[in-house]
């Protein structure tokens, strides 16, 4: 029993790093889910606005905005998928750490491979997040041309 406690403490130390990584992945999932919700709301607004527009040029720009929003939805969905896959791999790493220790089996190779897979999935998720942010920035130009610009009057903030 005395020998089990130090090895268990060491095992918990080994498992803490993946748990912190899992916490970061969960935070990133929260950010991506929030972005997906906001994009979905924006799609609904843009689709309703098309019904009220009379100018064919503005209708076309609104359609371009919707197409771009759906591209953002796809990129965000993929990023969330990769993020979830990364989280699952991290959970498996933690489980294998404990299983290998309790069953006294050498699971180093599967643990290393799962951890590498988790990192690759996380990298792909971060790249897709960057792609989605770039698309959002590109969409600003489309939205600005749809809305009528305000006249600038001294004493008021300049139009955006």
N, C-alpha and C positions, 0 to 999 in steps of 0.2 A: 504494500500500500504506500509506503514511503517513497518508493521509486516512481510511482505513478504521478504523484503531485508535481514534481519538477518537470517531468516530460509533458504533462498536461498544461502547465503554465507556459512552457516553451511553445507548445502547439498553439495556444491562444495568441501568443505573441506573433507567430507566423501568420495566423488568420486575421490579425487586426489590419494589416496593410490592404488586403483585398476588400475588407469591410469598408475602409475609408474610400477606396476606389468605387465601391458599390454606392456609397453615399453620394459621391460626385456624379456618377451616372444617373442616379435618381433625381438629383437636382437638374441635370441637363434634360432629362425626360420631362420634368415639370416645365422648363422653359419652352421646350418644343411643343408640348401639349397646349400651352397658353398661346403660342404663335399660331398653331393650327386653328384654335378657336377663333382668334381674331381674323385670320384669313377667311374662315368660313362666314363670319359675320360680314366681312367686306364683300364677299361674293354675293350674298343676299342683297345688300344695299345696291351694288352695281346692277344686279339683275332687275331690281325694282325701278332703278333710275332709267333704264333703257325704255321702259314703258312710257315715261313722261317726256322723253326727249323728242323734239320735232326735227332738229337739224340732222340730216343724214351723216354729216362728218362727225358730229358728236356721238351719234349712235355707233359709228364704226370705231371710234376711239374707246368707247365704253366696252365694246365687244373685245377689243384688244386687251383692255384691262382685265376682263373676265378670263380670257385665255391665259394671260400671265398669272393671274391668281390661281387658276387650276394647275399651272406648272409648279407654282409654289406649294400647293397642296400636295402634289406628287413628291416633290423633293422633301417636304417635311415628313410625310408618311414614311418614306424610305429611311430618313434619318432616325425617326422613332423606332422603326423596325430594327435597324442596326444597333441602336442604343439598347433595346430590349434584348437582342441577341448577346450583346456584350455583357449585360447584367446577368443573363442566364449562365454564361460561361464563367463569370466571376463566382456565382453561387455554386456552380459545380466544382470550381477550384477549392472553395472553402469546404464543401462536403467531402471531397476527395482527401483533403488534408486531414480531416478528422477520421475518415474511414481508413485511410492508410495507417494512421497511428494506432487506432483501436484494433484493427485486424492484423497489424504488423506486416503490411504488404508494401513493397516498394512501388509507389505510384508517381515517382518523380516525372517520368516522361509524359504521362497523360496530364499531369498538373501543369507542366511547362507548356505543352501544346495548347491546352485550354486557355491558359493565361495569354499566350501569344494570339490566339484566336480572338479573345476578348479585346486585346489592344487593337488588332486590325479592325474589328467591328467598330470600336470606338473612334478610330481614325476616320473610317468611312462616314460615320455619323457626323463627325465634326466637319469634314469636307462638304457634306451635303448641307449642313447648317450654313456654312460660308456661302455656298451656291444660292441657298434660299435668301440669305441676307442681301446678296448682290441683286437677285431678282426683285426684291422689295425696293431696293434703291432705284432700280431701273423703272419700276412702276410709278415712282413719284413723278417722273416727267410726263407720263401718260395722264395721270390724274390731274396735274396742273393744267393741262390743255383742255380738259373737259369742263372744269369749273371756270366760271366767268371771273376774270381778274377784277379786283376792286380798284377803284380810283384812289390814288394816294392823296390825302389831305394833310396839310401841316397840323401837327399836334396829335396825329394818330399814328399807330405803328404802321410801318410800310407793309404792303401786301406781300404775301408769301409766294 
